[in-house]
């Protein structure tokens, strides 16, 4: 069960995690959902700012789940969110 945390705080925690892992979060608009890419050895996670924050958080959870972050300290509520959201995505 994910501890209750407002979406804005969760986004702030993802931003801090991305910063520690040297990942650039980019907010853009257009006809895309979001995801990650590497350009000139720099990892980026692109998010569509026109989508609801909950959708952006799910994209972030999925992208961080695909990375090896087992040895990285992540606030327990955020780690739980990453685990639960990504397992939900795998079932759909």
Buried (B, 14 or more C-beta within 10 A) or exposed (E): EEEEBEEEEBBEBBEEBBEEEEBEBEEEEEEEEBEBEEEEEEBBBBBBEEBEBEBBBBBBBBBBBEBEBEEEEBBEBBBBBBEEBBEEEEEE
